[in-house]
Amino acid sequence: MKATLERSIYRSRCDEAKNAAQAFAITGLEKNPPNSRMMEFHYSFDFAQQIHYPSDPIQPGPIFFKTPRKCGVFGIMTEGLPKQVNYLIDEAVSCGKGANVVISLIHHFFENYGLGEKTMFLNADNCSGQNKNSAMLWYLCWRVFVGLHTSITISFLLTGHTKFAPDWCFGLFKQTFRRTRVSCLDDIVGCVNSSTVTGVNMAQLVGSEDGQVFVPMYDWVSFLSTFFVKLQGIKKFHHFSVDAAAPGTVICKEFSDSPSVVYNLGRLVPTGMPKVITPGGLDQKRKKYLYDQIREFCTEATMDLVCPQPEENAAVQINPDFRVDEPAPAPVEPQGARTEIKKRGHGRVQGQKRSCGHNSRSGTENLSSSFSDAAQEPIIKERRKSGRGRGHCQGRGRYNQDIN
């Protein structure tokens, strides 16, 4: 079975990473010179479900139907130690969950927590918008081009079989989060760091509540698209490898035991760095919502930080082409005009207001007074003949008795 084969390869790479950590006496994550150790190491990364704060184990009833402040969680796991860095992304500094964000967080991780291995193995799920896309392959080619790694292999777990080490750390964090009162980002950092006894989980803030950025986001997609071309049919492959011996060339495999297919994605030698993306921050509507609806659930020490008062004189963008026209006058119906009467499937009459509930005698009298007996009888006969079930004026005893 293919899923069993792919899972066994993932586990074997994790075991090899543990052996490498023991051989080089590596016990923790710290900044190391890139491409400086002659070893192979394995990492995994994934997004967790976003969390909301303020949060209380004894949750107040009214906040259940509201939308508190959001915080995204992105984890990069070093299975050989094991250690996982959890990036906490407040909505004030969020730039979405696309390829630019994922690549920027991975780039920050290897700059500040990388172990300096020459050969790197990566694992992720099959999400094409975040992980499995041409931009990710371009970035790996770029790392090899500039000498940050010698060889990189990224593998994507099969759909339906994507449970791996980051999910384990996310689960431990969520258990602690649900038992702890959280009012700000610092409280979430405390939940992450205290979620494991041996310090497996580590927290890294991407930014603060007031919009200050700690981990910059880069426009990798626009930058790398000038040096590389897209890989067609990327979804059918699960393993991709790049090497410094053939920069710009990607070796693809559908499964671990499948034959290799080689593609050349490079067209120019990449130079420089991409532009920094500035987060949009909280808009005035969101700030007002947090201030009006969520502020009462914060502690006094954090309410001005998490739910600050929105600016009263904030600039509002107005479209100069927008124009409010006067409403057109309502059409006046000529006096004495008669609404056309049409038969409907369940005995309803278009243009006639129904003044009764279901089959009441008063409704029968109103209906009879509006039409002559000659006009009413064909409608009733046609309705009963259709046999489409009980309508508004059929199927209950009192009205049928009146008809009979």
Secondary structure, DSSP 8 states (H G I E B T S, - for coil): -HHHHHHHHHHHHHHHHHHHHHHTT--S-----TT-EEEEEEEEEEEEEEEEESB-SS--GGGGGS--EEEEEEEEEETTTTEEEEEEEETTS---SSHHHHHHHHHHHHHHT---EEEEEEEE---TTTTSSHHHHHHHHHHHHTTS-SEEEEEE--TT----HHHHHHHHHHHHHHTS-B-SHHHHHHHHHHS-TT--EEEEESB-TTS-BSS-EE-HHHHHTTTB---TTGGG--EEEEETTSTTEEEEESSTTS--EEEE-B-S---S---EE------HHHHHHIIIIIGGGS-TTTHHHHS----TT------TT-------------TT------B-TTS-BTT----SSSS-HHHHHHHHHHS-HHHHHHHHHHHHHH--S--TTSSSHHHHHHH-
